[in-house]
Amino acid sequence: MANELQGKKVAILISPVGTEQVEFTESKKAVEDAGAEVDVIGIEAGEAQAMNSDVNLADKFTVDKTFSDVSADDYDGLVVPGGTVGADTLRGNSDAVNFIRAFFEQAKPVGVICHGPWTLVEADVLQGRTLTSFPTLQTDIRNAGGNWVDEEVVVDQGLVTSRNPDDIPAFCAKVVEEIGEGKHREQSRSA
């Protein structure tokens, strides 16, 4: 459906260097093709250098807004592409981590692929959730209270995860579906 996300606004993250290009471009294209307005959010203004297979320079992409310019309140959904260096850089930035955490606090849909779940570990939002990722993250996810499974795409209360670029078609379809559904269960908060 070309207009499935009409009227929705989606944030997609990019690291200054190291985001896996195909995970970024295909996810962005999927939500745009479904009618969403997409902002590319980064740590720094200007251009971000994407990578292919983590080690080969790919294209550069313009950062629309930095984390200091935005709030999760501004968006209906979030996409976090992988890339080893990209995901590691994002998880090391407190503004990025706080931005990601806010989507979970607001029960908004979030799509994360490959090494991207490192950001979720850092945001401390995995307790009791089932997800997948690149296989080397499974111990990190389990240590953060998540249940790691080896599946093409996993959906858990609005959180969509996939393992690697081979899973992109299934990942993109589920991201569009979950953002289209909107908010999921409200997170319980302890006093």
C-alpha positions as CSV (number, residue, x, y, z in Angstrom):
1,M,0.0,0.0,0.0
2,A,1.5,3.2,-1.2
3,N,-0.2,5.4,1.4
4,E,-0.1,3.1,4.4
5,L,2.0,5.6,6.4
6,Q,0.4,8.8,5.0
7,G,0.6,11.5,7.7
8,K,3.2,9.6,9.7
9,K,6.6,11.0,10.5
10,V,9.5,8.6,11.0
11,A,13.1,9.2,12.3
12,I,15.9,7.1,10.9
13,L,19.3,7.3,12.6
14,I,22.7,7.6,11.0
15,S,26.1,7.7,12.5
16,P,28.8,10.2,11.4
17,V,30.7,7.2,10.0
18,G,29.8,3.5,9.8
19,T,26.1,3.0,9.2
20,E,25.5,0.1,6.9
21,Q,24.3,1.7,3.7
22,V,21.8,-0.9,2.5
23,E,20.1,-1.1,5.9
24,F,19.8,2.7,5.9
25,T,18.7,3.2,2.3
26,E,16.3,0.3,2.0
27,S,14.6,1.1,5.4
28,K,14.3,4.7,4.5
29,K,12.9,3.9,1.0
30,A,10.3,1.5,2.5
31,V,8.8,4.0,4.9
32,E,8.9,6.8,2.3
33,D,7.3,4.6,-0.3
34,A,4.5,3.8,2.2
35,G,3.9,7.6,2.5
36,A,5.8,8.6,5.6
37,E,7.8,11.8,6.0
38,V,11.3,10.8,7.1
39,D,14.0,12.8,8.9
40,V,17.6,11.6,9.0
41,I,18.8,12.1,12.5
42,G,22.5,12.2,13.4
43,I,25.0,13.2,16.0
44,E,26.5,15.9,13.9
45,A,25.1,18.2,11.2
46,G,26.3,17.9,7.6
47,E,27.1,14.6,5.8
48,A,27.4,11.1,7.2
49,Q,29.6,8.5,5.7
50,A,27.9,5.1,5.2
51,M,29.7,1.8,4.7
52,N,29.2,-1.4,2.8
53,S,30.0,-4.6,4.7
54,D,31.4,-2.5,7.5
55,V,34.7,-1.9,5.8
56,N,34.1,-0.4,2.4
57,L,33.3,3.3,2.0
58,A,29.9,3.8,0.5
59,D,27.8,7.0,-0.1
60,K,27.4,10.0,2.0
61,F,24.0,11.1,3.2
62,T,22.8,14.5,4.5
63,V,21.8,14.6,8.2
64,D,18.5,16.5,8.3
65,K,18.5,17.1,12.1
66,T,20.7,16.4,15.1
67,F,19.5,14.9,18.3
68,S,19.5,18.3,19.9
69,D,17.0,19.4,17.3
70,V,14.4,16.7,17.9
71,S,12.3,14.8,20.4
72,A,10.6,11.4,20.2
73,D,7.4,13.4,20.6
74,D,7.9,14.7,17.0
75,Y,7.8,11.2,15.5
76,D,5.4,8.2,15.0
77,G,8.3,5.7,14.6
78,L,12.0,5.1,14.7
79,V,14.4,3.1,12.5
80,V,17.9,2.2,13.7
81,P,20.1,0.7,10.9
82,G,23.2,-1.4,11.8
83,G,26.8,-1.3,10.8
84,T,29.3,-2.3,13.5
85,V,31.0,1.1,13.8
86,G,27.7,3.1,13.3
87,A,25.8,1.2,16.0
88,D,28.8,1.4,18.4
89,T,29.1,5.2,17.8
90,L,25.4,5.7,18.4
91,R,25.3,3.7,21.6
92,G,28.2,5.8,22.9
93,N,26.3,9.1,22.5
94,S,24.0,9.9,25.4
95,D,21.7,12.1,23.2
96,A,21.2,9.2,20.8
97,V,20.5,6.7,23.6
98,N,18.0,9.0,25.3
99,F,16.2,9.6,22.0
100,I,15.9,5.9,21.5
101,R,14.8,5.2,25.0
102,A,12.0,7.8,24.7
103,F,10.4,5.9,21.9
104,F,10.1,2.9,24.2
105,E,8.8,5.1,27.1
106,Q,6.1,6.3,24.7
107,A,5.3,2.8,23.3
108,K,6.1,3.9,19.7
109,P,7.2,1.4,17.0
110,V,10.9,0.9,16.6
111,G,12.7,-1.0,13.9
112,V,16.3,-2.1,14.5
113,I,18.5,-4.3,12.3
114,C,21.9,-6.1,12.5
115,H,24.2,-4.4,15.0
116,G,21.6,-1.7,15.8
117,P,20.3,-3.5,18.9
118,W,23.5,-2.5,20.7
119,T,21.8,0.9,21.0
120,L,18.8,-0.8,22.7
121,V,21.2,-2.6,25.2
122,E,22.6,0.8,26.1
123,A,19.2,2.4,26.4
124,D,18.2,-0.4,28.8
125,V,14.9,-1.2,27.1
126,L,15.3,-5.0,26.5
127,Q,14.1,-6.5,29.8
128,G,11.6,-9.2,28.9
129,R,11.6,-8.6,25.2
130,T,12.2,-11.1,22.4
131,L,14.4,-10.0,19.5
132,T,17.0,-10.9,17.0
133,S,20.2,-9.3,15.8
134,F,23.5,-10.1,14.2
135,P,24.5,-13.3,16.0
136,T,27.5,-11.8,17.9
137,L,25.1,-9.5,19.9
138,Q,23.2,-12.4,21.5
139,T,25.2,-12.4,24.8
140,D,24.8,-8.6,25.1
141,I,21.1,-8.9,24.5
142,R,20.7,-11.7,27.0
143,N,22.8,-9.8,29.6
144,A,20.4,-6.9,29.1
145,G,17.4,-9.0,29.9
146,G,16.3,-9.8,26.4
147,N,15.4,-13.1,24.8
148,W,17.6,-13.6,21.7
149,V,16.3,-15.8,18.9
150,D,17.7,-16.6,15.4
151,E,14.9,-15.6,13.1
152,E,14.6,-13.5,10.0
153,V,12.3,-10.9,11.6
154,V,10.9,-10.7,15.1
155,V,8.1,-8.4,16.3
156,D,7.6,-7.8,20.1
157,Q,5.1,-5.1,21.1
158,G,6.1,-2.7,18.3
159,L,9.8,-3.6,18.3
160,V,10.9,-5.0,14.9
161,T,14.3,-6.6,14.7
162,S,16.2,-8.5,12.0
163,R,19.7,-10.1,11.8
164,N,21.4,-8.7,8.7
165,P,21.0,-7.2,5.2
166,D,19.6,-10.5,3.9
167,D,16.6,-10.0,6.1
168,I,15.8,-6.5,4.8
169,P,12.7,-7.3,2.7
170,A,11.0,-8.9,5.7
171,F,12.3,-6.3,8.1
172,C,11.0,-3.4,6.0
173,A,7.5,-5.0,5.6
174,K,7.2,-5.4,9.3
175,V,8.5,-1.9,10.1
176,V,5.9,-0.4,7.8
177,E,3.2,-2.6,9.3
178,E,4.1,-1.7,12.9
179,I,4.4,2.0,12.3
180,G,1.1,1.9,10.5
181,E,-0.5,0.3,13.6
182,G,0.9,3.1,15.8
183,K,1.5,3.0,19.5
184,H,1.7,-0.4,21.3
185,R,1.2,-1.3,24.9
186,E,2.1,1.3,27.4
187,Q,5.3,0.6,29.3
188,S,4.8,0.0,33.0
189,R,6.7,2.3,35.2
190,S,7.9,1.6,38.6
191,A,7.7,4.2,41.3
